[in-house]
Amino acid sequence: MQEDIRKLRADVDDGLVKRDAGVARIAGMQKELRGTIAQVELSTANKDRKGLLMAGADRAIRELLTIFKDDPIEYPLEEASMSVWAHMQLEE
């Protein structure tokens, strides 16, 4: 996209595209580029956040299962943990 903007600027400078039309197209392309960058940054931040949450949940589940190993609550706790894990994976 940046290369397209550079090419359009060069075309405006060379007189291949009218200045007013070129400026309007460049402004639109820059707005689209900024929107795309913002969307990618938001997506990356959300993935990073979800990864941290999943790592914390994994650690908590492992600790709980270790604490209650060989306890009557072990099996129900493991089932509940897997249910929570599955629910967290499906969340966005």
C-alpha positions in Angstrom: 0.0 0.0 0.0 2.8 2.4 0.8 4.4 1.6 -2.5 1.2 2.4 -4.3 1.1 5.8 -2.5 4.7 6.5 -3.5 3.9 5.6 -7.1 0.8 7.8 -7.2 2.8 10.7 -5.7 5.5 10.2 -8.4 2.7 10.2 -11.1 1.3 13.4 -9.7 4.8 15.0 -9.7 5.4 13.8 -13.3 2.1 15.2 -14.4 0.6 11.9 -15.3 -2.3 12.4 -12.8 -4.0 15.7 -12.1 -2.9 17.2 -8.8 -6.4 17.5 -7.3 -7.4 14.0 -8.2 -4.1 12.6 -7.1 -4.2 14.4 -3.7 -7.7 13.1 -3.1 -6.7 9.5 -3.9 -3.6 9.7 -1.8 -5.6 11.0 1.1 -8.0 8.1 0.8 -5.2 5.6 0.5 -3.5 6.9 3.5 -6.7 6.8 5.5 -7.2 3.2 4.5 -3.6 2.4 5.4 -3.9 3.9 8.9 -7.2 2.0 9.4 -5.5 -1.3 8.4 -2.5 -0.6 10.7 -4.8 0.1 13.6 -6.8 -3.1 13.0 -3.6 -5.2 12.8 -2.3 -3.6 16.0 -5.6 -4.3 17.8 -5.7 -7.9 16.6 -2.1 -8.4 17.8 -2.8 -6.9 21.2 -5.9 -9.1 21.6 -3.9 -12.2 20.7 -1.1 -11.3 23.1 -3.6 -10.7 25.9 -5.4 -14.0 25.2 -2.1 -15.8 25.2 -1.2 -14.4 28.6 -4.6 -15.3 30.0 -4.4 -18.8 28.7 -0.9 -19.2 30.2 -2.1 -18.0 33.5 -5.2 -20.3 33.4 -3.0 -23.3 32.4 -0.7 -22.6 35.4 -3.6 -22.3 37.8 -5.2 -25.5 36.6 -1.9 -27.4 36.9 -1.4 -26.1 40.4 -4.9 -27.1 41.5 -4.6 -30.5 40.0 -1.3 -31.0 41.8 -2.7 -29.8 45.1 -5.7 -32.1 44.9 -3.9 -35.2 43.5 -5.2 -38.4 45.0 -8.1 -36.5 46.6 -11.8 -37.4 46.0 -12.3 -34.0 44.4 -9.5 -34.6 41.8 -11.7 -36.1 39.0 -14.5 -33.4 39.3 -11.9 -30.7 39.5 -10.2 -32.0 36.4 -13.5 -32.2 34.5 -14.4 -28.6 35.6 -10.9 -27.4 34.6 -11.2 -28.8 31.1 -14.6 -27.2 30.8 -13.2 -23.8 31.8 -10.3 -24.3 29.4 -12.5 -25.1 26.5 -14.7 -22.1 27.3 -11.7 -19.8 27.4 -10.4 -21.1 24.1 -13.7 -20.3 22.4 -13.9 -16.7 23.7 -12.6 -13.9 21.5 
